[in-house]
Amino acid sequence: MIPDFIPSPEPVGHIGVWKTIIGLFIVLFATFVGVEIRLGNDDDET
């Protein structure tokens, strides 16, 4: 009866896109941090 409580499909699509973008950003960030840590450990060994 109250249309405000019925979710429209458009915001759901935007949320899915944002989750994908944020997930990819986190994966890329973690990859770069891992590479930095690995390079830092290699420098300590020499």
C-alpha positions as CSV (number, residue, x, y, z in Angstrom):
1,M,0.0,0.0,0.0
2,I,2.9,2.4,0.7
3,P,5.0,2.7,-2.4
4,D,8.0,4.0,-0.4
5,F,8.8,0.6,1.0
6,I,8.8,-1.1,-2.4
7,P,12.5,-1.1,-3.6
8,S,12.9,0.0,-7.2
9,P,15.3,-2.1,-9.3
10,E,17.5,0.9,-10.3
11,P,19.2,1.5,-6.9
12,V,19.8,-2.2,-6.6
13,G,21.7,-2.2,-9.9
14,H,23.8,0.8,-8.8
15,I,24.6,-0.9,-5.5
16,G,25.8,-4.0,-7.4
17,V,28.1,-1.8,-9.6
18,W,29.5,0.0,-6.6
19,K,30.2,-3.4,-4.8
20,T,32.1,-4.6,-7.9
21,I,34.1,-1.4,-8.2
22,I,35.0,-1.4,-4.4
23,G,35.9,-5.1,-4.5
24,L,38.2,-4.6,-7.5
25,F,39.8,-1.6,-5.7
26,I,40.4,-3.7,-2.6
27,V,42.0,-6.5,-4.6
28,L,44.3,-4.1,-6.5
29,F,45.2,-2.3,-3.3
30,A,46.0,-5.6,-1.5
31,T,48.1,-6.8,-4.5
32,F,50.2,-3.6,-4.4
33,V,50.7,-3.8,-0.7
34,G,51.8,-7.5,-1.0
35,V,54.3,-6.5,-3.7
36,E,55.6,-3.7,-1.5
37,I,56.0,-6.1,1.5
38,R,57.8,-8.7,-0.7
39,L,60.2,-6.1,-2.2
40,G,60.9,-4.8,1.4
41,N,61.7,-8.3,2.5
42,D,64.0,-8.9,-0.4
43,D,65.9,-5.7,0.4
44,D,66.4,-6.8,4.0
45,E,67.9,-10.2,2.9
46,T,70.7,-8.6,0.8
